Amino acid sequence: MEEKAGGELVPATPVLSNEPPPLDPGPFSMIPMFGGYCAETYAPPDACCLDHCSNELTLPPCFRVPAFREACEHSSSNRGFGKFGWQCAHTLRRPIMGLAFVCSLAAWIMMLCASIAISQDEDALEGFPWATATAEGQWTTPGGVAIEVRVGIKSVLGKVTVLGATRSTMQPWDGVTCERFGNMGEQACTSCKSTATSSVSFIIISLLTQFFQITTDLQRSTAYGDMNCQKLFGFCSSVFGCWSGLSALIAFGNSCWKDLPNHLIFEGTT
């Protein structure tokens, strides 16, 4: 209420402002990217559940630096890249990016399962080997011998079954002597050993880039949260992550699977 000169009280005139009302995002908003999922934001009134994953608080923390934002978001190159696309896809943004998120998440889970083969734990390699080889024969034992080899990224699990009794041996690739496998197995062993140990970095890079691809798919699921640099970053991370993962799989397949001999000759028997 306002008081005039004569002492009369009249209603105060409201002051209109174009500034948005202050928000209290809470302490969790300081968590990079994930902090905005449960925070109060300036999302449009018709926001859906995707806006909790695509708002001003779900961006990487580097965007809080004005210089970085100016260089990486408002530069002519990023603005030009952001214009690429089909106008008709604007109305289908949510289902398209939702499908991309599901595909990226599924790929990340499968790559995570494949990365378990890096472990040197026997149970891990038992369930998630990258290659498996089996051999059976009479050899020098009347009841027969069964050999099973499970190949991992950093180690090899061997199982030998004689007369129903199985013995398991876990051996790191660094301790494997390929010369003892003879001419037929030495080449395959040497090639597989070299490729497997060098695949660790490719697997880790693929896991990291695929994780950032997931967050980018969520960030771009709404027009409100989408940004030019996120589009460029998502494109680069998806291409690089796909190349890294496929490189490891193809190299391992060519060296540790195709080179495996179909028969082994041991003391005159096959």
Secondary structure, DSSP 8 states (H G I E B T S, - for coil): -EE-TTS-EE-------SS-------GGGGSTTGGGGSS-----TT--GGGGSSSTTSS-GGGGSHHHHHHHTSSHHHHHHHT-S-GGGGTTHHHHHHHHHHHHHHHHHHHHHHHGGGS--HHHHHHS-SEEEEEEE-TT-TT-EEEEEEE-SSEEEEEEEETTEEEEEEEEGGG--GGGGHHHHHHHHHHHHHHHHHTHHHHHHHHHHHHHHHHHHHHTTSTTT--HHHHHHHHHHHHHHHHHHHHHHHHHHHHHTTTS-S---BTTB-
